[in-house]
């Protein structure tokens, strides 16, 4: 299953450019199904999840060509509305294909999606929203069938500001007849990026980044392909590298960041005592030898502290003097990394959805296993600061979200190699 072998104890130093956002790229790639033409999307990261999405689109009939981080997606010959089950099960976010396929072909069949095991992520919000837009839904033998001769605009209130449901309903609403309003919508920057891409197609969407999104559906009117679009930088990857610099008490400069997107993460790093200098699209972090614990760190939907940064921050707080309290409010089963960090000498107690972290002077190398994407990143970060050698099995999880992680960390002075 692949592994990273890391010799810790080296302070990171240098500059790196942050990759494009995985969580923007995936729904944007799905949305190319809506316009039946050739789209050119730039700064798409080379990741396992991106490969799964492009494989799905090719199975549906799209023509995909790739040059570096530029993808050309031609969906003009797509003629299949059934998403392959084996690929669907590899990636949770493949569920966002429901909206565009239903909008374009009036029917869709998908299986229940897979992905990291970080707790229940029910898709009922997706299905309830599509039902309100006129879709008839059937579930049978592990598959979901949806049909709608003509989607219609609807007023939809999400019980929870789900990112995936918001994206799916935005894409379905673009080809619906009439106005769709999504209330209690997710506010993440990736939602704004999708709105911008869809509007470049000719859609009429307003409100992304707020809790109310309004879509004037174009019905049967054709949308045009987008010939040149660059996805936003990946704020979680940026945050991970900043935490890696902090845990090694190093100094790192990140290029290609959107400061506004980073503020929830930067605020907590400042609380620990990290020095941050920000200008335009750059962040410089310097960490002194003494950092402070956090009385309270609570994950929340954007603009709160992102759940995807919870595991890396736990690794950092395990090395900070004092006691930190970390509460996970988004996913129920997202503390699997705690047990692995304890193998490295961390003092972490889990009580329901709260972790109590008592910082230790030094973590020690061990053999550990990544159980999911962000847990894997946390273990790599911990290993960078640990005494001796650490082997982190499950590198394939990490490769779902981080492009050339070992190369980037090596360029900053880390001693890390990846083994198959």
JOZI-V156601 format. One record per residue. N is the residue number from 1. SS is DSSP state (~ for helix, > for strand, _ for the rest). OMEGA is omega in whole degrees, 0 to 359 (999 if undefined). NEAR is the number of other C-alpha atoms within 12 Angstrom. Layout:
{{N & SS & OMEGA & NEAR} {N & SS & OMEGA & NEAR}}
This chain:
{{1 & _ & 176 & 17} {2 & _ & 182 & 20} {3 & > & 168 & 28} {4 & > & 174 & 42} {5 & > & 190 & 33} {6 & > & 170 & 37} {7 & > & 188 & 30} {8 & _ & 174 & 37} {9 & _ & 181 & 30} {10 & _ & 178 & 31} {11 & _ & 177 & 33} {12 & _ & 179 & 35} {13 & > & 176 & 29} {14 & > & 182 & 26} {15 & > & 172 & 27} {16 & > & 176 & 31} {17 & > & 181 & 29} {18 & _ & 180 & 37} {19 & _ & 173 & 39} {20 & > & 187 & 38} {21 & _ & 173 & 42} {22 & ~ & 186 & 38} {23 & ~ & 168 & 43} {24 & ~ & 185 & 43} {25 & ~ & 186 & 44} {26 & ~ & 178 & 44} {27 & ~ & 177 & 47} {28 & ~ & 176 & 51} {29 & ~ & 178 & 53} {30 & ~ & 185 & 49} {31 & ~ & 178 & 54} {32 & ~ & 176 & 49} {33 & ~ & 186 & 50} {34 & ~ & 191 & 51} {35 & _ & 175 & 42} {36 & _ & 178 & 29} {37 & _ & 182 & 26} {38 & > & 180 & 31} {39 & > & 178 & 38} {40 & > & 184 & 32} {41 & > & 185 & 38} {42 & > & 179 & 32} {43 & _ & 174 & 32} {44 & _ & 184 & 42} {45 & _ & 176 & 38} {46 & _ & 185 & 31} {47 & _ & 178 & 32} {48 & ~ & 181 & 28} {49 & ~ & 177 & 40} {50 & ~ & 179 & 39} {51 & ~ & 178 & 29} {52 & ~ & 180 & 31} {53 & ~ & 180 & 44} {54 & ~ & 176 & 40} {55 & ~ & 178 & 28} {56 & ~ & 182 & 39} {57 & ~ & 177 & 41} {58 & ~ & 177 & 29} {59 & ~ & 179 & 25} {60 & _ & 178 & 30} {61 & _ & 180 & 24} {62 & _ & 174 & 32} {63 & > & 184 & 28} {64 & > & 172 & 32} {65 & > & 190 & 22} {66 & > & 174 & 22} {67 & > & 184 & 16} {68 & _ & 179 & 14} {69 & _ & 177 & 25} {70 & > & 179 & 25} {71 & > & 171 & 35} {72 & > & 181 & 31} {73 & > & 178 & 41} {74 & > & 183 & 34} {75 & _ & 184 & 37} {76 & _ & 182 & 27} {77 & _ & 177 & 23} {78 & _ & 182 & 30} {79 & _ & 181 & 23} {80 & _ & 182 & 27} {81 & _ & 178 & 31} {82 & > & 182 & 32} {83 & _ & 182 & 41} {84 & _ & 185 & 30} {85 & ~ & 185 & 25} {86 & ~ & 179 & 21} {87 & ~ & 179 & 32} {88 & ~ & 184 & 34} {89 & _ & 180 & 26} {90 & _ & 189 & 30} {91 & _ & 182 & 36} {92 & ~ & 188 & 33} {93 & ~ & 176 & 41} {94 & ~ & 179 & 46} {95 & ~ & 181 & 48} {96 & ~ & 175 & 48} {97 & ~ & 182 & 50} {98 & ~ & 184 & 50} {99 & ~ & 181 & 47} {100 & ~ & 179 & 43} {101 & ~ & 178 & 45} {102 & ~ & 179 & 48} {103 & ~ & 184 & 47} {104 & ~ & 187 & 41} {105 & ~ & 179 & 31} {106 & _ & 176 & 34} {107 & > & 181 & 33} {108 & > & 172 & 37} {109 & > & 177 & 34} {110 & > & 170 & 40} {111 & > & 176 & 31} {112 & _ & 186 & 33} {113 & _ & 177 & 32} {114 & _ & 181 & 26} {115 & _ & 183 & 28} {116 & _ & 179 & 31} {117 & _ & 183 & 25} {118 & _ & 178 & 26} {119 & _ & 182 & 20} {120 & _ & 174 & 17} {121 & _ & 187 & 27} {122 & _ & 180 & 22} {123 & _ & 182 & 31} {124 & ~ & 179 & 22} {125 & ~ & 175 & 30} {126 & ~ & 187 & 41} {127 & ~ & 179 & 36} {128 & ~ & 180 & 26} {129 & ~ & 180 & 42} {130 & ~ & 177 & 49} {131 & ~ & 178 & 29} {132 & ~ & 179 & 28} {133 & _ & 174 & 42} {134 & _ & 180 & 29} {135 & _ & 172 & 34} {136 & > & 187 & 25} {137 & > & 174 & 27} {138 & > & 176 & 19} {139 & > & 184 & 18} {140 & > & 176 & 13} {141 & _ & 178 & 12} {142 & _ & 179 & 15} {143 & > & 175 & 22} {144 & > & 177 & 30} {145 & > & 176 & 29} {146 & > & 177 & 38} {147 & > & 177 & 31} {148 & _ & 178 & 29} {149 & _ & 176 & 22} {150 & _ & 176 & 29} {151 & _ & 179 & 40} {152 & > & 178 & 35} {153 & _ & 182 & 34} {154 & _ & 174 & 32} {155 & > & 189 & 28} {156 & > & 175 & 35} {157 & > & 179 & 27} {158 & _ & 178 & 30} {159 & _ & 179 & 20} {160 & _ & 182 & 26} {161 & _ & 182 & 31} {162 & _ & 179 & 35} {163 & ~ & 183 & 38} {164 & ~ & 179 & 41} {165 & ~ & 178 & 42} {166 & ~ & 181 & 51} {167 & ~ & 181 & 51} {168 & ~ & 183 & 42} {169 & ~ & 174 & 58} {170 & ~ & 183 & 58} {171 & ~ & 177 & 55} {172 & ~ & 183 & 57} {173 & ~ & 182 & 52} {174 & ~ & 182 & 51} {175 & _ & 178 & 45} {176 & _ & 174 & 41} {177 & > & 178 & 25} {178 & > & 187 & 24} {179 & > & 172 & 30} {180 & > & 176 & 39} {181 & > & 177 & 35} {182 & > & 181 & 46} {183 & > & 187 & 30} {184 & _ & 180 & 27} {185 & _ & 172 & 38} {186 & _ & 185 & 36} {187 & _ & 186 & 35} {188 & _ & 177 & 38} {189 & ~ & 180 & 35} {190 & ~ & 175 & 35} {191 & ~ & 178 & 44} {192 & ~ & 180 & 33} {193 & ~ & 178 & 36} {194 & ~ & 177 & 45} {195 & ~ & 181 & 39} {196 & ~ & 180 & 29} {197 & ~ & 180 & 44} {198 & ~ & 178 & 43} {199 & ~ & 174 & 32} {200 & ~ & 176 & 25} {201 & ~ & 185 & 35} {202 & _ & 177 & 24} {203 & _ & 179 & 36} {204 & > & 183 & 30} {205 & > & 177 & 37} {206 & > & 171 & 27} {207 & _ & 178 & 31} {208 & _ & 186 & 34} {209 & _ & 173 & 32} {210 & _ & 182 & 23} {211 & _ & 178 & 29} {212 & > & 180 & 26} {213 & > & 181 & 37} {214 & > & 183 & 33} {215 & > & 172 & 39} {216 & > & 184 & 32} {217 & > & 183 & 36} {218 & > & 178 & 34} {219 & _ & 183 & 28} {220 & _ & 180 & 23} {221 & _ & 182 & 19} {222 & _ & 173 & 22} {223 & _ & 183 & 32} {224 & _ & 178 & 26} {225 & _ & 180 & 32} {226 & _ & 189 & 34} {227 & _ & 183 & 22} {228 & _ & 180 & 19} {229 & > & 180 & 33} {230 & > & 180 & 30} {231 & _ & 181 & 40} {232 & _ & 176 & 39} {233 & > & 183 & 36} {234 & _ & 184 & 38} {235 & ~ & 179 & 44} {236 & ~ & 175 & 43} {237 & ~ & 178 & 45} {238 & ~ & 179 & 46} {239 & ~ & 179 & 48} {240 & ~ & 179 & 47} {241 & ~ & 177 & 50} {242 & ~ & 178 & 49} {243 & ~ & 177 & 49} {244 & ~ & 177 & 53} {245 & ~ & 182 & 46} {246 & ~ & 184 & 48} {247 & ~ & 177 & 51} {248 & _ & 181 & 43} {249 & _ & 184 & 32} {250 & _ & 180 & 33} {251 & > & 185 & 33} {252 & > & 175 & 41} {253 & > & 177 & 33} {254 & > & 173 & 41} {255 & > & 182 & 29} {256 & _ & 174 & 31} {257 & _ & 171 & 34} {258 & _ & 189 & 30} {259 & ~ & 181 & 29} {260 & ~ & 180 & 24} {261 & ~ & 186 & 34} {262 & ~ & 192 & 36} {263 & ~ & 178 & 26} {264 & ~ & 179 & 29} {265 & ~ & 181 & 40} {266 & ~ & 181 & 37} {267 & ~ & 181 & 23} {268 & ~ & 177 & 37} {269 & ~ & 175 & 39} {270 & ~ & 180 & 25} {271 & ~ & 179 & 23} {272 & ~ & 181 & 36} {273 & _ & 176 & 26} {274 & _ & 176 & 36} {275 & > & 184 & 29} {276 & > & 174 & 32} {277 & > & 185 & 21} {278 & > & 174 & 23} {279 & > & 179 & 16} {280 & _ & 183 & 14} {281 & _ & 182 & 23} {282 & > & 173 & 26} {283 & > & 173 & 37} {284 & > & 178 & 35} {285 & > & 173 & 36} {286 & > & 180 & 34} {287 & _ & 175 & 33} {288 & _ & 182 & 22} {289 & _ & 182 & 22} {290 & _ & 174 & 23} {291 & _ & 185 & 32} {292 & > & 174 & 29} {293 & _ & 180 & 33} {294 & _ & 178 & 33} {295 & _ & 182 & 20} {296 & _ & 172 & 24} {297 & > & 185 & 36} {298 & > & 176 & 32} {299 & > & 181 & 32} {300 & _ & 171 & 27} {301 & _ & 180 & 28} {302 & _ & 14 & 32} {303 & _ & 173 & 24} {304 & _ & 180 & 27} {305 & > & 188 & 34} {306 & _ & 177 & 37} {307 & ~ & 180 & 34} {308 & ~ & 177 & 40} {309 & ~ & 183 & 45} {310 & ~ & 183 & 45} {311 & ~ & 176 & 47} {312 & ~ & 179 & 45} {313 & ~ & 176 & 54} {314 & ~ & 178 & 56} {315 & ~ & 179 & 52} {316 & ~ & 184 & 53} {317 & ~ & 177 & 51} {318 & _ & 181 & 48} {319 & _ & 185 & 47} {320 & _ & 182 & 39} {321 & > & 180 & 24} {322 & _ & 182 & 22} {323 & > & 178 & 28} {324 & > & 177 & 35} {325 & > & 183 & 29} {326 & > & 182 & 41} {327 & > & 179 & 34} {328 & _ & 183 & 35} {329 & _ & 187 & 25} {330 & _ & 180 & 30} {331 & _ & 186 & 28} {332 & _ & 192 & 20} {333 & _ & 187 & 26} {334 & _ & 177 & 39} {335 & _ & 182 & 43} {336 & ~ & 180 & 33} {337 & ~ & 183 & 40} {338 & ~ & 180 & 41} {339 & ~ & 179 & 27} {340 & ~ & 177 & 37} {341 & ~ & 177 & 47} {342 & ~ & 175 & 32} {343 & ~ & 181 & 25} {344 & _ & 176 & 40} {345 & _ & 179 & 30} {346 & _ & 176 & 38} {347 & > & 185 & 31} {348 & > & 175 & 32} {349 & > & 180 & 26} {350 & > & 177 & 24} {351 & > & 184 & 16} {352 & _ & 180 & 16} {353 & _ & 181 & 24} {354 & > & 175 & 28} {355 & > & 175 & 38} {356 & > & 189 & 30} {357 & > & 175 & 36} {358 & > & 185 & 31} {359 & _ & 177 & 32} {360 & _ & 183 & 28} {361 & _ & 184 & 24} {362 & _ & 168 & 30} {363 & _ & 180 & 36} {364 & > & 181 & 32} {365 & _ & 181 & 32} {366 & _ & 173 & 31} {367 & > & 185 & 27} {368 & > & 182 & 35} {369 & > & 175 & 38} {370 & _ & 180 & 37} {371 & _ & 177 & 32} {372 & _ & 187 & 33} {373 & ~ & 186 & 40} {374 & ~ & 173 & 43} {375 & ~ & 178 & 45} {376 & ~ & 177 & 46} {377 & ~ & 180 & 49} {378 & ~ & 181 & 48} {379 & ~ & 175 & 57} {380 & ~ & 179 & 57} {381 & ~ & 179 & 58} {382 & ~ & 181 & 54} {383 & ~ & 180 & 50} {384 & ~ & 182 & 52} {385 & ~ & 186 & 45} {386 & _ & 177 & 40} {387 & > & 179 & 23} {388 & _ & 187 & 23} {389 & > & 176 & 28} {390 & > & 173 & 36} {391 & > & 179 & 36} {392 & > & 177 & 44} {393 & > & 180 & 32} {394 & _ & 181 & 30} {395 & ~ & 180 & 38} {396 & ~ & 175 & 34} {397 & ~ & 184 & 36} {398 & ~ & 181 & 38} {399 & _ & 175 & 33} {400 & _ & 186 & 37} {401 & _ & 185 & 42} {402 & _ & 181 & 40} {403 & _ & 177 & 33} {404 & _ & 182 & 28} {405 & ~ & 182 & 39} {406 & ~ & 178 & 29} {407 & ~ & 180 & 18} {408 & ~ & 179 & 30} {409 & ~ & 177 & 40} {410 & ~ & 180 & 26} {411 & ~ & 178 & 21} {412 & _ & 176 & 30} {413 & _ & 179 & 28} {414 & _ & 174 & 34} {415 & > & 186 & 31} {416 & > & 174 & 32} {417 & > & 177 & 28} {418 & > & 179 & 27} {419 & > & 181 & 17} {420 & _ & 999 & 13}}
